Amino acid sequence: MRALVLSSVYPSSTRPTFGTFVRERIRHVANSCAVQVVAPVPWFPGNARLRGDALAATPRVESLDGIKVHHPLVLSVPRYAKAADAVLYAAGVWSVLRRIRREFPFDLIDAHFAYPDGVAAALLATWARCPVLITVRGDEFRVQRYRLRRLQMRWSLRRARVVAVSAALRDLAAGIADVDPARIRVIPNGVDAVTFHPRDRGASRARLGLPADRPILLSVGSLIERKGHHRIVEVLPTLVARHPDLLLVILGGEGGGDSTRPRIEALVRRNGLAAHVRLVRPQPHAEVAAWMGAADIFCLATRWEGWCNVLMEALACGLPVVTTRVGGNGEFVEPGIDGELVRYWDGPAFVAAVDRALLRSWDRAAIAARAAVRDWDHVAAAVVDEFHHAMARAA
């Protein structure tokens, strides 16, 4: 079987830490079938945000993990024409797909996220006369609020084989498409237990230059509003009053126009938290595991998630988590066993949960063992099974 993957959230040589959860799934699927990837780069004339940055420098074609990856430019009108993104996406990719099909006659299209990728994939699959699999991954919680985009997703989801990474997303997708949720298969993301596993905390701290005797909270993710790093910093003074030596380490890259770095830095200055907050630039995926090995508690005050890989990776490292009860988080974090879940957004409850987590004795080996059960090979096998179902349905 030959699968053509369509995803605007996929790494490149210039952005190696972007979309690693998609990359991991595709890398393991490629062990069972032939794969090529189309990962478009959004473009608009005169868009200064793209000039000279890693996105603009993305090569048009490259090889990652032995998989050929195409990065065509697709027109994306900023701000006011986002409802046209999927159509522009499909139009921009069509000529590339025709060229790819001459050398790689793909059997189906595997799209990640319902909008714009899934809608574009459904259009392209109609033109190419092949089946399509759409995986809903979390951004649909936000996009479905916009009527025109919701209607496009409804059209594409009703024409595709649909996979959701969590039960919460399955129910959302079923509501958008107005179909029985039983028609949508839940295949959560996996975790790389070879990379993410318990480590010696003292050795990890010494290697990273972190203090040996201070309690450390870790938060990982892009510095954007949705991930909520600033929300943790807002309540940090209360936590520091209870734990005077507390240190919050945030690993994350700039969030473009949505960056919360200025807000975080302002909060640190205003509340005199310079000795309690450390901002660290994005780390290679494998290196994140070392930071998790050095921490006491993992915190994520996220607004919404599909299936949060970084939480799974923290658990696989034996690190208890404190996070919000949104999306799929409540489907794998067991309160009191793996960590704490808090309603979004309840600042005092989050403080109390972190306080309890810092004072509690956790069975870190058991936490890691539960998280490590779901590896990427199991995920890939389930996805390939869905490929076969999509092919059978099309036939």
C-alpha positions as CSV (number, residue, x, y, z in Angstrom):
1,M,0.0,0.0,0.0
2,R,1.2,3.5,-0.8
3,A,0.0,6.4,1.4
4,L,0.4,10.1,0.7
5,V,0.4,12.0,4.0
6,L,-1.0,15.6,4.0
7,S,-0.1,17.7,7.0
8,S,0.7,21.3,7.5
9,V,2.0,20.3,11.0
10,Y,5.1,18.3,10.1
11,P,8.7,18.9,10.9
12,S,11.3,20.1,8.4
13,S,15.1,20.5,8.5
14,T,14.6,24.1,9.5
15,R,12.0,23.3,12.2
16,P,12.9,19.9,13.5
17,T,10.8,20.1,16.7
18,F,7.6,21.1,14.9
19,G,4.8,18.5,14.8
20,T,6.8,15.6,16.2
21,F,3.6,13.7,17.1
22,V,2.7,13.5,13.4
23,R,6.2,12.6,12.5
24,E,6.4,9.8,15.0
25,R,3.2,8.2,13.7
26,I,4.2,8.5,10.1
27,R,7.7,7.2,10.8
28,H,6.2,4.0,12.3
29,V,3.5,3.6,9.7
30,A,6.3,3.7,7.1
31,N,7.5,0.3,8.5
32,S,4.3,-1.3,7.1
33,C,3.6,0.7,3.8
34,A,5.2,3.1,1.4
35,V,4.8,6.7,2.5
36,Q,5.5,10.2,1.1
37,V,4.6,13.4,2.8
38,V,3.2,16.7,1.5
39,A,3.7,19.4,4.2
40,P,2.8,22.8,2.7
41,V,4.3,26.1,3.8
42,P,1.7,28.9,4.1
43,W,2.7,32.0,2.0
44,F,1.3,35.4,1.3
45,P,3.0,38.2,-0.7
46,G,4.8,40.7,1.5
47,N,4.1,38.7,4.7
48,A,7.0,40.0,6.8
49,R,6.5,37.3,9.4
50,L,7.7,34.7,7.0
51,R,10.7,36.6,5.6
52,G,14.0,35.2,6.8
53,D,12.6,32.8,9.4
54,A,12.8,29.0,9.6
55,L,9.5,28.6,7.8
56,A,10.5,30.7,4.8
57,A,13.8,28.8,4.6
58,T,12.1,25.4,4.3
59,P,13.4,23.4,1.3
60,R,10.8,22.5,-1.3
61,V,11.8,18.8,-1.1
62,E,13.8,16.9,1.5
63,S,14.2,13.5,3.1
64,L,13.4,13.0,6.8
65,D,13.7,9.6,8.5
66,G,14.2,8.1,5.0
67,I,10.8,9.5,3.9
68,K,10.4,12.0,1.0
69,V,8.8,15.2,2.2
70,H,7.5,17.9,-0.1
71,H,7.0,21.5,1.1
72,P,5.1,23.4,-1.6
73,L,4.1,27.0,-1.0
74,V,0.3,27.5,-0.6
75,L,-1.4,30.8,-0.5
76,S,-2.8,31.7,2.9
77,V,-4.5,35.1,3.3
78,P,-3.8,36.4,6.9
79,R,-6.6,37.1,9.3
80,Y,-9.6,37.8,7.2
81,A,-9.9,35.0,4.7
82,K,-9.2,31.9,6.9
83,A,-12.4,30.3,5.6
84,A,-10.7,30.0,2.2
85,D,-7.6,28.3,3.6
86,A,-8.6,24.8,2.6
87,V,-9.6,25.6,-1.0
88,L,-6.3,27.6,-1.4
89,Y,-4.4,24.7,0.2
90,A,-5.9,22.2,-2.2
91,A,-5.3,24.4,-5.3
92,G,-1.7,25.0,-4.3
93,V,-1.0,21.3,-3.7
94,W,-2.8,19.9,-6.7
95,S,0.0,20.3,-9.3
96,V,2.5,18.8,-6.8
97,L,0.2,15.8,-6.2
98,R,-0.1,15.2,-10.0
99,R,3.7,15.2,-10.3
100,I,4.1,12.9,-7.2
101,R,1.5,10.5,-8.5
102,R,3.5,9.8,-11.7
103,E,6.4,8.5,-9.6
104,F,4.5,7.4,-6.5
105,P,1.0,6.2,-7.5
106,F,-0.5,6.6,-4.0
107,D,-3.6,4.5,-3.0
108,L,-5.0,6.9,-0.4
109,I,-4.5,10.3,1.3
110,D,-3.8,10.4,5.0
111,A,-4.7,13.9,6.4
112,H,-3.9,15.3,9.8
113,F,-6.3,17.8,11.4
114,A,-9.8,18.3,9.9
115,Y,-9.1,21.9,8.9
116,P,-7.6,23.0,6.6
117,D,-5.7,19.7,5.9
118,G,-8.8,17.4,6.0
119,V,-11.0,19.6,3.8
120,A,-8.1,20.0,1.3
121,A,-7.5,16.2,1.4
122,A,-11.2,15.5,0.7
123,L,-11.1,17.8,-2.3
124,L,-7.8,16.4,-3.6
125,A,-9.1,12.8,-3.1
126,T,-12.2,13.6,-5.1
127,W,-10.0,14.8,-8.0
128,A,-7.6,12.0,-7.6
129,R,-10.3,9.4,-7.2
130,C,-8.8,7.8,-4.1
131,P,-10.0,7.3,-0.5
132,V,-9.0,9.6,2.3
133,L,-8.4,9.1,6.0
134,I,-8.7,12.2,8.3
135,T,-7.3,12.3,11.8
136,V,-8.8,14.9,14.1
137,R,-6.2,16.0,16.6
138,G,-7.4,18.9,18.7
139,D,-7.4,22.2,16.7
140,E,-11.0,21.3,15.8
141,F,-12.1,22.5,19.2
142,R,-11.2,26.0,18.1
143,V,-12.0,25.9,14.4
144,Q,-15.5,24.4,14.8
145,R,-16.7,27.7,16.3
146,Y,-16.4,29.4,12.8
147,R,-19.5,28.6,10.8
148,L,-18.0,28.4,7.3
149,R,-15.1,26.3,8.5
150,R,-17.5,24.0,10.4
151,L,-19.6,23.5,7.3
152,Q,-16.5,22.6,5.3
153,M,-15.3,20.1,8.0
154,R,-18.8,18.6,8.0
155,W,-18.6,18.0,4.2
156,S,-15.1,16.4,4.4
157,L,-15.7,14.3,7.5
158,R,-18.8,12.7,6.0
159,R,-16.7,11.7,2.9
160,A,-13.7,10.3,4.8
161,R,-12.7,7.5,7.0
162,V,-12.2,9.3,10.3
163,V,-9.9,8.7,13.3
164,A,-9.8,10.7,16.5
165,V,-6.9,10.8,19.0
166,S,-9.3,11.0,21.9
167,A,-12.9,10.1,22.8
168,A,-13.5,13.8,23.4
169,L,-12.5,14.5,19.8
170,R,-14.5,11.6,18.5
171,D,-17.6,13.1,20.0
172,L,-16.8,16.5,18.7
173,A,-16.1,15.2,15.1
174,A,-19.3,13.1,15.2
175,G,-21.3,16.2,16.2
176,I,-19.7,18.3,13.4
177,A,-20.4,15.6,10.8
178,D,-23.7,14.6,12.3
179,V,-22.8,10.9,12.3
180,D,-22.9,8.1,14.8
181,P,-19.7,8.3,17.1
182,A,-19.3,4.6,16.6
183,R,-18.3,5.3,13.0
184,I,-15.2,7.1,14.3
185,R,-12.3,5.1,15.7
186,V,-10.2,6.4,18.6
187,I,-6.5,5.9,18.1
188,P,-4.6,7.9,20.7
189,N,-1.0,9.0,20.1
190,G,1.8,6.8,21.3
191,V,4.9,7.5,23.4
192,D,8.6,6.6,22.7
193,A,9.5,4.8,25.9
194,V,13.1,4.3,24.6
195,T,13.6,8.0,24.8
196,F,11.1,8.9,27.6
197,H,11.8,6.8,30.7
198,P,12.8,7.5,34.3
199,R,16.2,8.9,34.9
200,D,18.4,9.8,37.9
201,R,17.2,13.2,39.0
202,G,20.5,14.3,40.5
203,A,22.5,13.3,37.5
204,S,20.0,15.0,35.1
205,R,20.1,18.3,37.1
206,A,23.9,18.2,37.2
207,R,24.1,17.7,33.4
208,L,21.6,20.6,32.8
209,G,23.1,23.0,35.3
210,L,20.0,23.0,37.5
211,P,20.1,23.4,41.3
212,A,20.3,20.0,43.1
213,D,18.2,21.0,46.1
214,R,15.3,23.1,44.8
215,P,11.8,21.8,43.9
216,I,11.4,22.2,40.1
217,L,8.2,22.5,38.1
218,L,8.5,21.9,34.4
219,S,6.3,23.1,31.6
220,V,6.9,22.4,27.9
221,G,5.3,23.8,24.8
222,S,5.2,26.8,22.5
223,L,4.9,30.2,24.2
224,I,1.3,30.7,23.0
225,E,-1.9,31.6,24.9
226,R,-3.4,28.2,24.5
227,K,-0.6,26.3,26.3
228,G,-1.0,28.6,29.4
229,H,2.6,29.0,30.6
230,H,1.7,32.6,31.6
231,R,-1.2,31.3,33.7
232,I,1.3,29.3,35.8
233,V,3.5,32.3,36.2
234,E,0.4,34.4,37.3
235,V,-0.2,32.0,40.3
236,L,3.5,31.4,41.0
237,P,3.8,34.0,43.8
238,T,1.3,32.1,45.9
239,L,3.2,28.9,45.3
240,V,6.5,30.6,46.1
241,A,5.1,31.8,49.4
242,R,4.5,28.1,50.3
243,H,7.7,26.8,48.7
244,P,10.3,29.5,48.9
245,D,12.9,27.7,46.8
246,L,10.5,26.7,44.0
247,L,11.8,27.0,40.4
248,L,9.6,27.0,37.3
249,V,11.4,25.9,34.1
250,I,9.6,26.6,30.8
251,L,10.8,25.0,27.6
252,G,9.2,26.5,24.5
253,G,9.8,28.5,21.3
254,E,8.3,31.7,20.2
255,G,4.6,31.6,19.3
256,G,4.8,34.1,16.4
257,G,2.1,36.8,16.7
258,D,0.5,34.9,19.5
259,S,3.7,34.8,21.6
260,T,3.2,35.0,25.4
261,R,6.9,35.6,26.1
262,P,6.4,39.4,26.6
263,R,3.6,38.7,29.0
264,I,5.6,36.1,30.9
265,E,8.6,38.4,31.2
266,A,6.4,41.3,32.4
267,L,4.9,39.1,35.1
268,V,8.3,38.0,36.2
269,R,9.5,41.6,36.5
270,R,6.3,42.8,38.2
271,N,6.2,40.0,40.8
272,G,10.0,39.8,41.4
273,L,10.2,36.2,40.2
274,A,13.5,36.4,38.4
275,A,15.0,33.8,40.7
276,H,12.0,31.5,40.3
277,V,11.4,31.4,36.5
278,R,13.8,30.1,33.8
279,L,12.8,30.3,30.1
280,V,14.7,27.8,28.0
281,R,14.8,27.7,24.2
282,P,13.2,24.8,22.4
283,Q,15.1,21.6,22.8
284,P,15.5,18.6,20.5
285,H,12.8,16.1,21.1
286,A,15.1,13.5,22.7
287,E,16.7,16.2,24.9
288,V,13.3,17.1,26.5
289,A,13.4,13.8,28.3
290,A,16.5,14.9,30.2
291,W,14.6,18.0,31.5
292,M,11.7,15.8,32.5
293,G,14.1,13.6,34.4
294,A,15.3,16.6,36.3
295,A,11.9,17.9,37.4
296,D,9.7,17.1,40.4
297,I,6.3,17.9,38.8
298,F,5.1,18.6,35.2
299,C,2.6,21.4,34.9
300,L,0.5,22.4,31.9
301,A,-2.3,25.0,32.2
302,T,-3.6,24.4,28.7
303,R,-6.9,25.7,27.3
304,W,-7.6,22.7,25.1
305,E,-5.9,19.6,23.8
306,G,-6.7,16.6,21.6
307,W,-4.2,14.0,23.0
308,C,-1.4,15.9,24.6
309,N,1.9,14.1,23.8
310,V,4.0,16.1,26.1
311,L,1.9,14.9,29.1
312,M,2.3,11.3,28.0
313,E,6.0,11.8,27.6
314,A,6.2,13.3,31.1
315,L,4.3,10.3,32.6
316,A,6.6,7.9,30.7
317,C,9.5,9.6,32.5
318,G,7.7,8.8,35.8
319,L,6.9,12.5,36.3
320,P,3.5,13.3,37.9
321,V,1.5,15.9,36.1
322,V,-0.8,18.8,37.1
323,T,-2.9,19.9,34.2
324,T,-6.4,21.0,33.2
325,R,-9.3,18.7,32.6
326,V,-9.7,19.5,28.9
327,G,-9.9,17.4,25.7
328,G,-8.3,14.0,26.2
329,N,-6.3,14.9,29.3
330,G,-8.8,13.2,31.6
331,E,-8.7,10.0,29.5
332,F,-5.1,9.1,30.6
333,V,-4.3,11.2,33.7
334,E,-5.7,9.4,36.7
335,P,-6.0,11.8,39.7
336,G,-4.0,10.7,42.7
337,I,-2.2,8.0,40.7
338,D,-0.6,9.9,37.8
339,G,-1.1,13.5,39.0
340,E,-3.9,16.0,39.4
341,L,-6.6,17.4,37.1
342,V,-8.0,20.9,37.5
343,R,-11.0,22.6,35.9
344,Y,-10.1,25.2,33.3
345,W,-9.3,27.9,34.4
346,D,-9.4,27.7,38.2
347,G,-6.2,29.4,39.5
348,P,-6.7,28.6,43.2
349,A,-7.5,25.0,42.4
350,F,-4.3,24.7,40.2
351,V,-2.2,26.2,43.1
352,A,-3.7,23.7,45.5
353,A,-3.1,20.8,43.1
354,V,0.6,21.7,42.6
355,D,1.0,22.1,46.4
356,R,-0.4,18.6,46.9
357,A,1.7,17.2,44.2
358,L,4.9,18.7,45.6
359,L,4.1,17.3,49.1
360,R,3.0,13.8,48.0
361,S,5.2,10.7,47.6
362,W,4.6,9.3,44.1
363,D,5.2,5.8,42.7
364,R,7.2,7.1,39.7
365,A,8.1,3.6,38.4
366,A,4.4,2.7,38.3
367,I,3.5,6.0,36.6
368,A,6.2,5.3,33.9
369,A,5.0,1.7,33.4
370,R,1.4,2.7,32.8
371,A,2.4,5.4,30.2
372,A,4.9,3.2,28.4
373,V,2.3,0.6,27.5
374,R,1.1,2.6,24.5
375,D,4.0,2.7,22.0
376,W,4.0,4.0,18.5
377,D,4.2,0.5,16.9
378,H,0.7,-0.2,18.4
379,V,-0.6,3.1,17.0
380,A,0.9,2.4,13.6
381,A,-0.7,-1.0,13.4
382,A,-4.1,0.5,14.2
383,V,-3.6,3.3,11.6
384,V,-2.6,0.8,8.8
385,D,-5.8,-1.2,9.7
386,E,-7.8,1.9,9.1
387,F,-6.0,2.4,5.8
388,H,-7.3,-1.0,4.8
389,H,-10.8,-0.1,5.9
390,A,-10.7,3.1,3.9
391,M,-9.6,1.1,0.8
392,A,-12.3,-1.5,1.3
393,R,-14.9,1.3,1.7
394,A,-13.8,3.0,-1.5
395,A,-13.9,-0.3,-3.4
